[in-house]
Structures are given as structure tokens and as C-alpha cells.
Amino acid sequence: MIKLLFYLIFIVSVALSAAGIILASRLRNRYKPEIFSSLLYFQVFIYTFGFYGIWGQVAVKSFLVPVVSPELLIKFSDLAMLLGLPFLVIAWLMLIRFSGNLTGKIGNKWFVFWFLLANFSVLSAVGYYITAADSFNTSLVIREYYIIMNLIHFFLAAYIIHFPWKGQQVIHDYDRRIIAPVLFIIMIVQCLPLLFYTTQSWLSIVFILAFFVGNIFLPVWFSYGTLNTALASDPEKNLPFDRFCKKFEVSPRESDVIIEICNGLSNKEISEKLFISLQTVKDHTHHIYIKTNVRSRVQLINLVKELLSK
């Protein structure tokens, strides 16, 4: 029963990761790339850590139990987590950069250098401590490192968003007052299961769900909850059609479908004109909606009219 539940949670994890990356990519294409590139990278690196560091441990414990000793199993599990931690550090960097980009607080070119130096110094110290002190519980040390550093970085991101530089924030106050408290709550919910974890499978499941659900909050909010007025300002206009397709990563066949949609053709008429199946037209249309961050033909046609050159 527990194994089946872990399989289901893994599928959910994959779906949440894919959704977070797709939504962040759409936001970068639709709004300001200099802001949402950091959010996209945060999604990529945080979920890379999730599969490498977290699910890697689950895989080690699931498949190596029958063939290795308990001591060696612990070492393999800890190694999977240690190798995943650099991805986590980069993800925290992207989270702080995204928060700073929203509020005008991160502009120092030395910020990345000092951030990475401080974090990898701490990570190196943890690695040295683990290798030098064999009598200590390695898993406990790594868990405490994650809890402390996650609290620090999520609190810092929430603080930056809640207290922006005056006149420099690019999001509405409504967004700011929602995002900062939710980030703080996500931080607490992600760390609580680890505080009480020893060997309970149900706490592992709670932590994994909290990790993957919590980290998709930002792309979901900016896709469906934000007021977006400042983010959507000054769109790139007067594009030729090929630039429009490149901007939204539209394939040649999808561009043909866009043209026919703008000409007012139905799905059936498009399938007949382009000599493709009706289901293929529907699939292309669905992909176009995802890439351009629209939800209907009318919104797509309005977007094309707004951005294309006259």
C-alpha cells in the first residue's frame, strides 16, 4: 500500500514539476523576460533537486535494500542528497533574484558572487563535517542544514517582497501582500515534517507533497492570481509574424494553424485545408494556447492583432 502511494506521489511530483516549468516559461514569454527568467530557473533547479536529492533517496531505499547492507544504504542515501544540494543552492539564488527583481532590491553585480560564496562555504563545511565525524548521524545533519537554510532563504525572499524599495516595485501592492505571507507559510509547511521525521513513511509523503506543491505557488499565482498590470506594461509590439512565432516558440505547423484561426476558420475547416486530422488541429491549438498564455480563440486573435505589425 505504501509503495503504491509513493508511485502515485511520484506521478503527482512529475505533473507539478512540468506544470511549474511550463507556466514559468509562458510568463517569461508573455511578460518581462528579465524578471521571469529567474522564476523559470528557480522552477528548473528546485525540481531538479527534488528528483535528484529527494526522490533519489527514495529510489536508493526502495531498490538497494535487498542487495546492500544497512550501513552502505545510509551512505548511498546521503550521497544522493549531497549531490543534489548544489541544485538547491542555485534554486535559492534564483528565488532571491526573482524577489529582488519584483521589488528593485537586487541590483548589485556582486550579489551573485557573495551569495554563492556564502552558500557553498556553508555547504563545504557541512560536507567536511560529515566526512570527518563518522560518529554523527549524517542524515540528521543534512536535514538540519536543509531546514535552517530553507528557512533563511524563503524568509529573505518574503522579506524582500514585503518591504520593496519605494517606487521600484513592479507588482501591485495586492500581489505583494499575498505573496510574502504565503511564502512564509510555504517555508513553515515544508520544514515541519522534517522536524519530526525519524523513519515514518507518512511524514516522508507529507514532506514530498509540501515540497512539490509549495514550489509551484509562484508560477501559478502570476499566471492566474496576480493583477499583472505592471508586469504586462510596455509589451513588444509591431512584430512581424515570424518574430511573433519565435517569441512564443511556435512551430511552423502551429503557425499555419494560427493563421487559419485568425482567418476565422473552424477546426474542421483547418483540418481540411492543411490536410491534417481534426484531433491534430485540436492538439496544435492546445499547444498554441499554452505557449501564448491564452485560453480561447478570441484571446489568441486579440493577442495577434495587438503584437503584430499593421
Steps between C-alpha positions, in 0.01 A plus 500: 500500500781741593688415178190568290453831680861598426446417131195726494689779677783465246253547213357806676855633548575465129174672408559789742859547379395505135214741575728736695761512225240545223323780686829678577603468135168648387542790742848572368372500142193711573633761740847621598776243433748677729265433792350163420820333378601477867166338583545248218850412621369468856245246381759304303758483780263447793331207326836361384594489866161347578558204270875470555519559873158396631373237258859378463492401867166325453640307202812397693295372794249325273735317263821444698355363824522135387857523369702724735560520873311758712820700553573518128137584429522804728818615324340470155195690623710779648710517183186547287396792722848659505527488120161669472578786740687720243179508292316615813750784556453625141122475545520718813711750304236518227224545760682794660576653159137467395383663824751779453401554137139543610588768755817666370724381784750278320710713269856447628713308249694345790186353654525167313868462590450561871184289512668200341816546705303505827276206409768274360723581797223377730443198275871419499510528878205259526673256263826518693319456830321192370815334364710583805248402768398140433329464836229755417169437329570622145133505399416714801775751413379530139140533618590778743700674226197491269262627768722789610604614152151462356359711784764767439451526124121485492482752786741727310289472182181576694669796672628646170154479344319637804735799541586621147707803409267796482384566145692206350269203537345365181210314661180629649474541879225238492748243365766602746268457800398154384834360381715584804276330762442197275876455450540512878227235541658282229832523683343379826293222340800363311720485807253374762491133384880484512508624860311190615625248245687187608390204285126567449394447138196726535719796603714439190186519287386820673841661447518402130151636434577821692822543299351451153169679566660792683757575231241530225325786681685789332439402133138410580441832676653712226309304237155506661491714816700816440360834387791507251452864403864599541635171369304527180596859425702598193451180298718452193282610208513531123660158461519324165324164512825297503622700802167437671543125445858508625403702808243239605698200369224412253585222253450545122188279497358682804560830320288370210222423745525850653464657156186299425352572843550872435333450160193378686513133400356231725705200615337281237570752224863532615545121494368485146708792377828383659435129430534397863259322734250687714669368816835633377346845455363483856841391633678784317243749628545378857880536472460850353278603792762376748790675325320833460327492841148537359188295565285548190501579128382853570792566738745354248367716216511810723860420599603464137330829408663673798857387434528466124603783274217665311 
